[in-house]
């Protein structure tokens, strides 16, 4: 019993030698600020593309392009076409595009809402229709999807 007491008494208590100071707080704040600015740059540049980039709305049925119109048009453009189950109405206005009416049973394509950035798409599976936004020059470097895939 006496030997056990002696071993307990000789046990050392660990005390950390690091002390937090003002320079540490400045370094942590700098790293957080740099990370935030980098994330903002990536978000604005790659998700939205450059502001001068011209975009086009492409509407396809069964992989064949039915309509291709510029997205930045100031006028309201409405197109109606026929898919496998019935008519589909596409509306392009104010830099946004949407499927506004469709003769499909679930109406998911209509409820998806408006799209406005490169890489976004609205899909109507029953009618085999896809409404997507791509750069007018055919490049896909500003698409958020391509950044993730590369």
RAHUGI-V618940 format. One record per residue. N is the residue number from 1. RES is the residue in one letter. PSI is psi as a letter, one per 40 degrees, with the letter a starting at -180 (none if undefined). D_CENTER is the distance of its C-alpha to the mean C-alpha in whole Angstrom. Layout:
BEGIN
N & RES & PSI & D_CENTER
N & RES & PSI & D_CENTER
END
This chain:
BEGIN
1 & X & d & 68
2 & X & d & 69
3 & X & d & 67
4 & X & d & 64
5 & X & d & 65
6 & X & d & 65
7 & X & d & 62
8 & X & d & 60
9 & X & d & 61
10 & X & e & 60
11 & X & h & 57
12 & X & i & 55
13 & X & h & 52
14 & X & h & 49
15 & X & h & 48
16 & X & i & 45
17 & X & e & 45
18 & X & h & 42
19 & X & h & 42
20 & X & h & 39
21 & X & i & 40
22 & X & d & 38
23 & X & d & 37
24 & X & d & 35
25 & X & d & 33
26 & X & d & 33
27 & X & d & 31
28 & X & d & 29
29 & X & d & 28
30 & X & d & 27
31 & X & d & 25
32 & X & d & 23
33 & X & d & 23
34 & X & d & 22
35 & X & d & 19
36 & X & d & 17
37 & X & d & 18
38 & X & d & 16
39 & X & d & 13
40 & X & d & 13
41 & X & d & 14
42 & X & d & 11
43 & X & d & 9
44 & X & d & 11
45 & X & d & 12
46 & X & d & 9
47 & X & d & 6
48 & X & e & 9
49 & X & i & 11
50 & X & i & 15
51 & X & d & 16
52 & X & e & 19
53 & X & h & 17
54 & X & h & 18
55 & X & i & 16
56 & X & i & 18
57 & X & h & 17
58 & X & h & 19
59 & X & h & 20
60 & X & i & 22
61 & X & h & 24
62 & X & f & 25
63 & X & e & 24
64 & X & h & 26
65 & X & h & 24
66 & X & d & 26
67 & X & i & 24
68 & X & h & 22
69 & X & i & 22
70 & X & i & 21
71 & X & d & 18
72 & X & e & 20
73 & X & h & 23
74 & X & e & 25
75 & X & i & 26
76 & X & h & 25
77 & X & h & 25
78 & X & h & 26
79 & X & h & 26
80 & X & h & 28
81 & X & i & 29
82 & X & h & 30
83 & X & a & 28
84 & X & d & 30
85 & X & e & 30
86 & X & a & 31
87 & X & i & 29
88 & X & h & 26
89 & X & h & 25
90 & X & h & 22
91 & X & h & 22
92 & X & h & 20
93 & X & i & 21
94 & X & f & 20
95 & X & e & 17
96 & X & i & 15
97 & X & i & 16
98 & X & i & 17
99 & X & h & 20
100 & X & e & 22
101 & X & i & 25
102 & X & i & 25
103 & X & f & 28
104 & X & i & 27
105 & X & d & 28
106 & X & d & 25
107 & X & f & 23
108 & X & d & 19
109 & X & d & 18
110 & X & d & 20
111 & X & e & 18
112 & X & d & 15
113 & X & a & 15
114 & X & i & 14
115 & X & i & 11
116 & X & e & 11
117 & X & i & 8
118 & X & h & 9
119 & X & e & 8
120 & X & i & 8
121 & X & i & 11
122 & X & h & 14
123 & X & h & 16
124 & X & g & 20
125 & X & d & 21
126 & X & d & 25
127 & X & e & 25
128 & X & f & 23
129 & X & i & 21
130 & X & h & 18
131 & X & h & 16
132 & X & i & 14
133 & X & h & 13
134 & X & i & 14
135 & X & i & 16
136 & X & d & 19
137 & X & e & 21
138 & X & e & 19
139 & X & i & 18
140 & X & f & 14
141 & X & d & 14
142 & X & e & 11
143 & X & h & 9
144 & X & d & 6
145 & X & d & 8
146 & X & d & 11
147 & X & d & 11
148 & X & d & 10
149 & X & d & 13
150 & X & none & 15
END
